[in-house]
Amino acid sequence: MYRKERRIIKDKSRQLHYNQEYNIVKRARTFDGLYHLPKWSIIENYIDFTKPINCLEIGTHEGQSTTFFLNKYLKQNNNSKLLCCDPFYVSHWNNLSNNPICYKDILLENLKNDVYNQVSLFTGTGRDLYKNELFTNTKKYDLIYIDDNHSYDNTVLNIENCWDKLDIGGIIIFDDYNEEYANYDYEEAKEWCEPVRNAINDTIFNSNKIYDILLDDYQLIIIRLL
């Protein structure tokens, strides 16, 4: 009985709904990534989005942040570009629903005709991307968002590769940094955040990198100064 009830609950938690404010289709779930988007407005004080910019997203999932960046910022200049990296795995919950929709299906529904116009998709891990010419041939990025595998080693890998590609005055956003600000279960949040925070502390805060912290919350926003 428990397993059957749990399956029903999970099925309901994966239903899609539309958020009118951000024009985003997403799954209904306890942790809502849209909760953080208003806090990103701080980056508008440091990046001129009327000029063409290069953006990178490591960990795209169903495209909530992708759609936000595109609709709010990139469309201010048609020459701005966003490269999205994600392995687009088929999740186990795909088998628990009568509507077997995948992460990438939701992403494409959000992007519609903007795919490959201003947004490019790379299917693979960050480790794969960092060896690919899509990444290596790009001189610098103005904005990088990392919401990837939350292990310590993987976060270090992302920082080591992305920091040098971040332009002076560019901004990098890390998801899942400080569980103290989580809007879901604290212990669960700590499991997600602690490896990420330790990696950031070791490779950025305890280094000779020159930066300033713009937001220290559940997410961390840093501007590179030198």
N, C-alpha and C positions, 0 to 999 in steps of 0.2 A: 504493500500500500504506500509506504513512504517513497519508494522509488518512482511509483506512478505519479504521486502528487508532485514530487520534485520535478518530474519531466514536464508536467502541465505548467508549473510555475516558470520553469526555464523557457518554455515555449512562449508564454505570455511576455516574458521579459525581453524577448527578441523581436517583438512586433515593431514595425516601423511607424514613426510618426513624423510630421512635418513641423519644423520650427519656423514660423513666419518671420520673426525678427531678423534671423540670419539667413533665411532662405535655404535651409539645410534639411535634408532628409536624414534621419538617424534612427538607431534602435533605441527603444525605451529600455533603460537600465538604471540601476541604483546610482552609479557614478556617472555624472553627466559632464562631459568635457566642455560643454558650452558655458559652464559656470565660470571658467577662467577667462573667456574671451574679452570681456569688457576691460580687464586689467591690462590687456595688451595695448590699449590706447596710448600708453606712455611712449611707445616707440615712435609715434607720430611727431614727437618733439625732436627726434634725432635723425630721422630719415625723410628725405624729400621724395615722396612717392609720385610727384608729378614728373620726375625724371626717370629714365629707364633703369631698373634695378634687377639684379640677379638674386634669386632666393633658392634656398635648398631646404628640403624637408626629409629627415631621416625617420621613417616610421609614419606612414600615411594612413593606414588602417582604412576607415570608411570615409575619410576625407572631410571631417569637420573643420580642422584647422586649414586644410587646403582650400576649401570653399570660402572660408573667412578671409584668408589672405587674398584670394583672387577677387572676390566681390568688393572688399573694403579698400584694398590697397593697389593691387596690380592693375586693375582696370582704369586707374588714373593715368596710366601710360601704356599704350598698346604694345610697346617694345619691351616691357618688363616681362621677365620669365621666371617660372617656378619649376624646379626639378624635384620630383617626388620619388622617393626610394622606399620600397616595401616588398617583402617576399610574397605578399598576398596569399598566405596560407588559407586553406579551407578549414575553418574552425570546427571543433567537435560539435558545436551547437547546430551546425548545418544539418545534422542528422536528427535533431530534436524538433524540427519544425515542419509544418505542412507546406511551408513556403521556403524552399531551400535556397535562399538568397545569400550570396557571399559578400565579404567585405568589399571586393573590387566592384561587384554589381552596384553596391550603394555608392561607392566613390564615383562611378561613371554616371549614375543617375544625378548626383550632385553637380558634376562638371558639365554634363551634356556636351554641347558643341565646343566647349572651351578646351577640351583635351587636344593636345598637340598644337594648339594655337598659342596660348601663353603657358600652358602646363604640359610638361613632358613626364612620362611615367617610366621608371626603371624597375623592372621586376627582379628582385634579388635582395640580398642583405647589404648593409653598409660596407662590409668587407669586400663584397663583389663590386660595388660601385666605385670604391676608392681605387680600383685597378682599371676602371673603364674610362674611355676617352671623354664620355659625357662629363665626368668629374675632372679628370686630369687636364683637359683642354680648356676648362673654364678658368680664367685668370683669378677672379675674386668674387666672393659673394657679399652682398650687403646685408642679408638677413638669413639666418640659419635656425631652424627649429628641430630639436632632437627629442623624439619620443619613441625610442627604440627598445630593443632588448635591455632589460634593467639590471643585468649583471654588472659587477665591478669591471671586469676585463673588457666587456663590450663598450661600456661607457668611456673607459680610457682610450680604446681604439677610436671611438668617434671624436673625442676631443683632440687626440693627436693628429688626426687627419683634417678635421674641420677648422681648427684654430688657425692654421697657416693659410687656409683658403678664405678666411674671414678678413675683409678689407679693414683698414684703419677707419674707425668710426662706424664699423659694422656691428650688428647686434646678433647675439646668439641667445636662444631661449631653450631652457632645459625643462622638460616636464618631470613630475614626480621627484621633487627635490626635498621638500620639508613636510613630513607627515603631520606636523603640529597644525597645519592649516588645511588638512584634508576635510572634505565634506562627506566622508564615509568612514567606515570602521577604522579606528586608529591603528590597531595591531596589523590589520591587512595593509594599511597605507605604509606602515613602517617597513614591512617586507619589501614593498616596491621601492621606497625612497632611500633607505639606508645605503644600499650598494651604490646607487647613483650619487648620493651626496658624498660618500667617502671618495669616490673616484674624482669628483669635481674638486674636493678639498685637496687631494693629493696632486692633481695635474694642473690646476689653475691657481687656487688660493695659496698653495705652498710652492709656488714657482716664481720665476722672474717675469711672468707675463704682466703687462700693464693694462689695466681695465678699471671699469667702475661698475658697481652693482646698481641697476635701475629698479629692480624688484626682487625682494627676498620674501617669497611666499611659498605656497605649494609648488609653484613654478619659480624658476630663477631666471632673471633676464640680466644679461651682462653686455656692456658695450666695450669693444676693444679700442683702447686709446693709443697703442703703439705696437 
